[in-house]
Amino acid sequence: MHKRRRNFDQISVTTSVKALPDKAFVKRLSEVAGPLFGAQAPDVLAAQRGGTGGHTTAAEYARMAIAYVVHTSLGWRATRVGDALDRTRYAARHAFMTIEDLREDPDFDRRIAVLESAATVIAGDYLH
């Protein structure tokens, strides 16, 4: 069993894979990410992959943002992120790189910051 650490400036969570109900966690986070990126929350976690004609949909951006945030803010590894979102670890790594590149846009970066805050609040709910 890994330790759980909590720092009030920036929450850092390290936990075993089974300790946190990952799918429930990302479902709650999708309720924030969906509207933040202009998608319906149920569409964010839908099984469908890939936009039509090679275009990325709002739901896909929201899902990639969730992957990025739980990786960078909560320290989840790519395999865990992929499992929680019903994707492969390779899809999770693609999301990390895609979102990192998009953060150069100040508006997009603000949305990621909001999602990071939501993730730490939701993570705190699971730690109590």
N, C-alpha and C positions, 0 to 999 in steps of 0.2 A: 504494500500500500504506500502510495506517495503522500508526501506532506501537502497540506493546504496552507497557503500563505495569503495574508490579506494586508495590504498597504493602502491607507486611505487616500494617498495622493494618486496612486495608480494601482488598481486591483490587479494582482497577479495570482492566477489560480493554477495550481498544479494538482491534478487528481487522477486516480486510476480511471480507465475507460468505462468501467461499469458503475462507478460512483455517481456520475452525473447522467441523468436521463437525456442524452444528447438530442434525440429526435424531438422530444418535448421542448427542449431549450431552443432549437432552431425554429420550431413552429412558433413559439412566442416571439422570437426575434423577427420572423417573417411578417408578423403583424405590424411591425414598425417599418421594416424595409420595403414592403410592398408599396404603401402609400408614399413613402419617401422617394421612390423611384418611378412612381406613376403606374403601378401594377396592383392587381388584386392580390391580397395575401394568399389565397388558395393557389393561385397560378404560380407563385414563387417556388413552391415545393412540388409542383406538378411533375409527373414522370416524363413529360414531353421534353425533348432536348432540341436545341437548335432552332433558330428563327427561319422564316421563309426567305428564300432568295439570298441567304448568307447574311442577313441582317440580324443583329442581336436585339432581342425584345427587352422591354422594361423589366419583365419578370426575370429574365436571365441576368440582367445587370444587378437586380436586387439579390438574386441567389449568389452571384459571384461576390457581391459586397459582403454578404453574410459569411461566406467562406473566408474571405480576406480578414474580416474583423475577428472571427473566433480564432483564427490562426495568429494574428498579430497581437491582439489584446488579451487573449486567454491562453495562448500558447499551445493550442491544439495542433497536432501533427497532421500532415496531409491525408493520411489514411483515416484518421478519426473524423476529419472534416468531410471527406468523401462518404464515409459510412453514414454520417448524420444527415447528409443531403441526398443520399442514394445516388452517389456519383463515384467515379474512380478517384484514386489519389492523384492521377494524372490530370483529371478535370479540375481537381482542387488546386493543383499547382498552376495550371493555366489561369484560373481565377485570381490567384495571388498576383501573378505577373500583370495580368490585364488591369486589375484595379490599381495596382501600384503605378502603372503608366498613366492612368486616367486621373490620378490625384493631383496632377499638375494644373488641372482646371480648378480654380478657387471654389466655384459652386459645387462641383462634384466632391471636392475635399471637405466642404462643410457638411454635405450629406453623410459622408463616411464618419466624420467626427460625431454627428448626432447618433449614428448607428453604434459607434464605439461606446458612447455614453450609455445607450440603452442596453448594450451587451453587459456592461459592468453592473448595472442595476439589476438586470435579470439574473446574472450570475450570483449576485449577493443574495437574491431570493432563494436560490438553490442551496446556498451555503448555510442558511439559518435553519 
